[in-house]
């Protein structure tokens, strides 16, 4: 059985503080930049998931979000705001 991220990451606050110092990051508290229980929820799926957007497109929904581009934009924003190195 896998341990919850909340348990595994519970003792990492000192590491976070060292990263802030090492990389000159903004002084956000560890609890404000992490949500390990949410991570557990997101990564806990134990089944395959297939999705097809064909019906939505037939009904006129043609816009989409490129997942990789979205994450890269989020990480770029975090770097600009000095949340991550």
C-alpha positions in Angstrom: 0.0 0.0 0.0 1.3 3.4 -0.9 1.8 6.1 1.7 -0.2 9.3 1.4 1.8 12.3 0.0 0.6 14.2 3.0 2.6 11.7 5.2 5.6 11.4 2.9 6.0 15.2 2.5 5.2 16.1 6.1 8.9 16.6 7.1 10.0 18.6 4.0 9.4 22.1 5.4 13.1 22.6 6.3 14.1 21.5 2.7 11.6 24.1 1.4 13.2 26.8 3.5 16.7 25.8 2.2 15.4 26.1 -1.4 14.1 29.6 -0.7 17.5 30.7 0.6 19.5 28.9 -2.1 17.5 30.2 -5.1 16.3 33.5 -3.7 12.7 32.5 -3.9 9.7 34.5 -2.5 9.1 33.6 1.2 5.9 31.6 0.8 5.2 29.2 3.6 5.5 25.5 2.9 1.8 24.9 3.6 0.8 27.7 1.2 2.6 26.2 -1.7 1.6 22.6 -1.2 -1.6 20.6 -1.2 -0.5 17.0 -0.8 -4.0 15.7 -0.1 -5.1 17.1 -3.4 -2.1 15.4 -5.0 -3.2 12.1 -3.5 -6.7 12.6 -5.0 -5.4 13.5 -8.5 -2.9 10.6 -8.6 -5.0 8.0 -7.0 -7.0 6.9 -10.0 -6.6 3.1 -10.4 -8.3 2.8 -13.7 -7.6 3.9 -17.3 -9.5 6.9 -18.6 -10.3 7.5 -22.2 -12.0 10.7 -23.4 -13.2 11.7 -26.9 -14.0 15.3 -27.7 -15.7 14.5 -31.0 -19.3 15.0 -29.7 -18.3 18.4 -28.2 -16.7 19.5 -31.4 -19.8 18.4 -33.4 -21.8 20.6 -31.0 -19.6 23.7 -31.7 -17.0 23.5 -29.0 -13.8 23.9 -31.0 -11.4 25.5 -28.6 -9.1 23.4 -26.5 -6.3 23.7 -24.0 -2.9 22.2 -24.9 -2.0 20.5 -21.6 1.8 20.7 -22.0 1.6 24.4 -23.0 -0.7 25.1 -20.1 1.8 23.5 -17.6 4.8 25.3 -19.1 2.9 28.6 -18.8 2.1 27.9 -15.2 5.7 27.0 -14.4 7.0 30.1 -16.2 4.6 32.2 -14.1 5.8 30.5 -10.9 9.4 31.3 -11.9 8.6 34.9 -12.6 6.9 35.2 -9.2 9.9 33.3 -7.6 7.7 30.5 -6.3 10.0 27.9 -7.9 13.6 28.2 -9.2 
